[in-house]
Amino acid sequence: MAATTLSPSINLSSNMNTNDLTSIQNSLIESFGQICSVEQMELCQKLGMLSKSEQQQAYKMAKALIENRQMPVSMEDWNNLTEWVLMLRDRYAVHLESQCIRQHANDLERIEFLDQVQRLSSLLEEYGQAHDDLTDLLQALKKLRNDWKHRKRDVENIVLSILSSSSNPHPEYRIVKITRTHLATLGLGFSSIGKHYIVYESSMSDESKKDILNNVARDFGMVFQENAAQNLARMAGSYHRIFQKEEDVDVLDEIQKLAQQVYITRPRSVILPYPTSLPTSAAAGTTTAADAATAKRNSTFLERRKSVIILESEDNSNDSLANENGEQYQDNTIRSPMVFNMAKPIFEPAGWDWPHLLKYKRSRTRSGNRSGSYYWCTQILSPNTTGEKDAISAPQGIWSTSISRLSDHFAKVGQDYYSNMLNNARLMHSHRAQMFEFATHSLMKTYRALQLEQGCANLSRTLVFLYRLQQETPQRI
């Protein structure tokens, strides 16, 4: 196609005697300004509708029409300009057809759709800020989890404080800090020196020993809950955009509806290929078919953001202390902010933990030495010693619990609690990132479709102005 040039013979600022002609010329200039706008030229470049030389040609025509306000004079100039606009209009139309983009009746519809894009874009920006907060929350949870790896000493001090505050007038156990003099009596090794142990009376039953440790575990659980509540409340304040109350707007659902109006047949890139909502309760699986038929599809961003929530116990009256048998404590929920509706940690030892926590040791006194030269000497000097005498002289065993091991158990439970919370946060972060990326892509693709349709409509309108002005030009020459 020959290069299109505009002759400067007719200046739009002069020889204008009719208001209609002036109005048409101004409308042509305005339309051509939209054709050569930055947005439309970038769209043409992305879709390959104009080569670099054709874009330069468009800028030259725009400069002549818009800046110099000059119109073509000869019929050849008019034909060349019309041919160029018609060529570009056809290229737009090909993309509209290939992408199944719906053409709108008037500019009011187009403005309404563009306003929706702007509104949804603002909401997406808010979700993006909340997503950034969730990224920061991940780092905070990771730090909290790692801190618990190095809190053994703090946990041990709390356990010692709990044991020292026990009000038992006739205790059946003692808290002992091991010295060298205790090693032989309690059957402990040198590595135990300086450590604290719970030493039980021989008259105590196994169940009584377990009750003592379970009570300590429950008391420690209360301390842990208070600490967790403070940590999570601080996070909720620092990353409030995650926890703030949502507007009743489902962004992804709104984007899907907008795409359905913009496209005749939505492309796969703006159709969500998997379920858009996460299960919110255990009762979700019991929904009847009638309820499912009448219920509106709840999707995506609103539920997904509300999956990161602050929960508070419904019972605000009985959550201070546990009663004697511990039933009240187990029935209560944690009155503290909780991320991802985490279950409260269980510090009471499980069945497989008891052999590790309750240890039976025999004293290593001289009378109890049953090996080496002492044993053979006693056999030679007293060959007729009866079994009853051996039984009497044998040392009795002692039950004990290492507070260090008990603290290790509590620290591991606390670390697992924050580790599980961190894992849930990572899953949520990954899922939200995918959905946010999909929503952004869908909105951008829908906006590009609106730009295409608007550009094609503007080109068609420009052709009408060109035909009318082309008819007027011979009369004015």
Secondary structure, DSSP 8 states (H G I E B T S, - for coil): -------TTEETTSS---HHHHHHHHHHHHHHHHHTSHHHHHHHHHHT-S-HHHHHHHHHHHIIIIIS-EE--SHHHHHHHHHHHHHHHHHHHHHHHHTTB---SSHHHHHHHHHHHHHHHHHHHHHHHHHHHHHHHHHHHHHHHHHGGG-HHHHHHHHHHHHHT---SS-SEEEEE--HHHHHHHT--GGGTT-EEEEE-TT--HHHHHHHHHHHHHHHHHHHHHHHHHHHHHHHHHTHHHHS---S--HHHHHHHHHHHHBSS--GGGS--S--S----GGGGG--HHHHHHS----HHHHHHHTS-----S--SS-S---TTSHHHHHS---S--GGG------S--GGGHHHHSEEEE---STT--SHHHHHHHHHH-TT--HHHHHHHS--EEEEEEHHHHHHHHHHHHHHHHHHHHHHHHHHHHHHHHHHHHHHHHHHHHHHHHHHHHHHHHHHHHHHHHHHHHHHHHHH-
